[in-house]
Amino acid sequence: MKNLDHPKVSCLCRAIALSRLSPRLTFALCTAIYLSALLESPSLAQTPVKLPPEASTGAVMLSPFEVSIDKDTGYQAGNTLSGSRFDAPLKDTAAAITGFTKVFLSDFRANSLEDMTAYSPNMMVDIQDRTPAASPSFMGGANGTEGRIRARGLPVGTALDFFETLMPTDNYRVERFELAVGPNSILFGFANPGGLATSTTKKANFFRTSTSLLSEFGSWGRQRYELDHNQVLIPQKLSLRLYGVSEDADGWRQYDFRKNSAGTASVRFDPWKNTKIVANYENGQLRTHITRPWNAQDLFSLWRASGSPLRDANNFVNADRSLGLSRTTAQGYVFAGGPGSSTAPFVFGMSNNNNFRVLESQYEDLSVAPINQAGFTLVAPSLLPYNVSAYGPGSTRDSNYDRTFVRIEQKLGPNGVLEFAFNQEKTIGKVITPQGTSVILNGDPNSVLPNSNGSSVPVANPNAGKMYMSAPWGGDHGFFSNRVFRATLGWNWDLGPKFGKHMISALAERGNLEQWRYAWAEILVDDKNLPIFNQALPDNSTNRLTRRHYVTPGNFSTYFAGNGQDPVTTTINGTTYHNAVVNTDLGGGDIKRAIDSVMFATQSRFWNNRIVVTAGGRIDALQFDMMNGARLPATDSRVAGKEMISNEWAFNSSVASTYKWRPRSGTLGGVFHVNRFVSLFGNYGSSASQPTFNAINLATRGLNGPSKGVTHDYGFMLNLLQDKAYLRVTSYETARANWDSIVLSADPMNIVSPINRVINALQQAGRLTTDEFNAHLLPGSVRLLHDIDSKGYEASLGFNPNRNFTAQLNFSKTTSAYSNINLGFEDWFAGESAFLLQKAGSAVVQTTSGLTVQQELSALPQLMADGRDFYTFAFGERPYKANVSSRYSFTNDGLKGLFVGAGARWQSKPKNGRLITGRQTNGNALYGSAVYGPEDFKMDCFVGYKKPFQFRDRKTELSLQLNVRNLTDESEVMPLRYNNEFSGLSRTQLFEPRSYRLTVGLDF
């Protein structure tokens, strides 16, 4: 027991014990312990453990599966794993790879995936600028990642240590970051053809016992703390590394926030000379605000311009539409409250029957033919500034995750290495947020409202003429688990000058993944957990709750659509009801996926290393089991325990459908070093990427098959000024076939809403049975297949003239085109319309839109034609992108330790729409010239100082750094889409204004 009194051991014991607490508390207490131990104990302040000469030079256990970062120079990465599965120089790699060095990540404080890709050659954050409408799940679904990235116009996957991940990317755990662009499945598995963003995580090492503490403070109350401690317990045998992060920050928009806490423990154990074992465990939680990059939909302007007239909904006439009024056919219940309300919060029901009708204000005259209407339009910033999130304080996403990673590496003589790796990741997510295209800004034109006690006698509206914001609330919750076992054999063969040198790798992998997600809606239930109106279909619109939040004009802190996390209680006809969430459908999917993969790759060098050839192939045997689901009976234990609602949708353990695929992919690339200055390269790569788990095929109602990615790259490299300048120029053609990215629940291709209006109307009219209703209702996850082709060129220049200066310059051009947009719609539509219209009298049944079933169905072919035309235009595409980053370090005596740097990012004008010059006979638009948005330009800069000093015979370094982002404070709003009349915006991209971050670090 006396050994526990040793300060070093005592410190570690206390830190390990604390790891059972919350990550944030663990971080804070560990920091205090390490600092106090350092100050109190001379034994802890001793000279760092010295490695044997061969260890310090990396000669012992030099793994071909780990990158040698000692070849990085400034911002220029030297080696990569992404190019060939081996640690190989970038100059010998035919595939397009970008490595971000530790110096770059530190200089620009790149803590997220979005930060890292800002200075990449041909990548950008995907804000759904190329889709008709941004979906709530995209902006923060339970199984979504924090941000999505496009490369060459195609989506990019994310990985940790070359294992696919849904965990948020954070620099606290990152040792190195690489971006591999284009499909190349032998390198990183079953992934997106746009490429892979890979983080190599920090791991325990034998270099020395060291501690790094970092604090970051910034604009809008930003606080971030990091700890990284590596403890060598037994030199060259056993080490422990603990690192963590605690982050709490608000955003530049009101109600925006980010709370992040995570911690990792890493152990390295080398039991024998040629055996290395590394194990990491991470646990974390990320909680963020969910919003959209605009303010709100305008359903207010024409009514206000008309003098804000008041009407009784039961006496509404069509002429009132010209005043900006409409009588809603929506059903359900409204929870009305807010600081602008004249009464306490109350609930009233609406059903489109006499005395249960409600009026809504409008942006425009709805008596005009729909094809001549402006359509969805955002509120002018004078009515609601962009720095306010209209989603309010209750719109949140909560993700809890943990990861276990184990790698065992065994050297097989002087030429071989055998690696066994295990990776398991689990993520549980929950989202609650307003649903629909956007929250809405309304005026209240109702002189009377339905009686809140449920009687048929309307009452005077206490809030007549007032302004409010509204939205139905819902969200989703989901689970992701992925367990992977991998064995990799690497072997070096040197067959002499005639037959060359060869690095060969063979991989076998088994992966088991499960992912499920439910979409939520908010409804009213009684004390017995029974829905207020339709108990057979609890998710039906008649039970739904919409929140209406009356605002205080001019006080923008009140401008949000209520808070979906606030409880609602009301009494109607003597029965007390409260709010609850219900699963709306099974569209989120419950998928169990098994993958058995084999891969063989080789990198061969000929002619004294002047020719380098990378080749390989991969086979993935996939089995997808789609689990069954049904509405829960009242006898289910979850219903009896009031965990769920009778007739609510739920997955079960039976398999509904099994899909099996066996995609093959490969790569062949070569580099020819013409001389020491000029190199030529060419690369072919292919990949297979899995179907979107919650994307349902319109016709089959099942999963789509894997999409296929193919790329052809070729170009040249220049190595100038004695390796001080490195230029790479690539021309490429990259394509993806059978991609299921076109969503059919968003305009202009929204066929889900009208079909579901029809299905609901026919069921309520007694024309469809419950089974027929369930079978024909379309989930929001229905999608169409299509192809996309991208081509262009990329250029990257790394410049390191001396040890003081480093710079990186990137430029790219990309054009993309959609094609072969699924023609299966016509067959589906013929069968669906025939089935629905065969029901007696169904054609004249009115839906909640005011149209008949026949009218709703007749409009669908035009919607499909408009959508196909939309995608051929490639909205949002910015063909040209360029960025530059640089750093200068002072080394003269007076300024030694000082460094400064800057970066600039530019993207060309996007396509924001086309002028409509007329209409064809079928109603489709005739388009004129294209309308472009503004260019995007941002600058960042930093200044820092590092001061080494001795503290108790221990080498210590203090660092200070100030970062300024968006230095020139460019516009916070970027137009992305206009309404049909170009009289207002329908979508924007918002940018963070100028911000500051001050970082203080201590390394010892």
Secondary structure, 3 states (H helix, E strand, C coil): CHHHHCHHHHHHHHHHHHCCCCHHHHHHHHHHHHHHHHHHCCCCCCCCCCCCHHHHCCCCCCCCCCCCHHHCECCECCEECCCCCCCEEHHHCCCEEEEECHHHHHHCCCCCHHHHHCCCCCEEECCCCCCCCCCHHHHHCCCCCCCCEEECCEECEEEECCEECCCCCCHHHEEEEEEEECCCHHHHCCCCCCEEEEEEECCCCCCCCEEEEEEEEEHHHEEEEEEEEEEEEECCCEEEEEEEEEEEEECCCECCEEEEEEEEEEEEECCCCCEEEEEEEEEEEEEEECCCCCCCEEECHHHHHCCCCCECHHHCCHHHHHHCEEEECCCEEEEEECCCCCCCCEEEEECCCCCCCEEEECCCCCCCCHHHCCCCCECCCCCCCCCECCCCCCCEEEEEEEEEEEEEEEEECCCEEEEEEEEEEEEEEEEEEECCCCCEEEECCECEECCCCCCCCCEECCCCCCEEEEEEEEEEEEEEEEEEEEEEEEEEEECHHHHCEEEEEEEEEEEEEEEEEEEEEEEEEECCCCECCCCCCCCCHHHEEEEEEECCCCCHHHCCCCCCCCCCEEEECCEEEEEEEEECCCCCCEEEEEEEEEEEEEEEEECCCCEEEEEEEEEEEEEEEEEEEEECCCCCHHHHCCCCCCCCEEEEEEEEEEEEECCEEEEEEEEEECCCCEEEEEEEEEEEECCCCCCEECCCCCECCCEEEEEEEEEEEEEECCCCEEEEEEEEEEEEEEEEEEECCCCCCCCHHHHHHHHHHHHHCCCCCHHHHHHHCCCCCEEEEEEEEEEEEEEEEEEEEECCEEEEEEEEEEEEEEECCCCCHHHHHHHHHHHHHCCCCHHHCECCCCCEHHHHHHCHHHHHHHHHHHHHHCCCCCCEEEEEEEEEECCCCCCCCEEEEEEEEEECCCEEEEEEEEECCCCCEEEEEEEECCCEEEEEEEEEEEEEEEECCEEEEEEEEEEEECCCCCCCEEEEEECCCCCCEEEEEECCCCEEEEEEEEEC
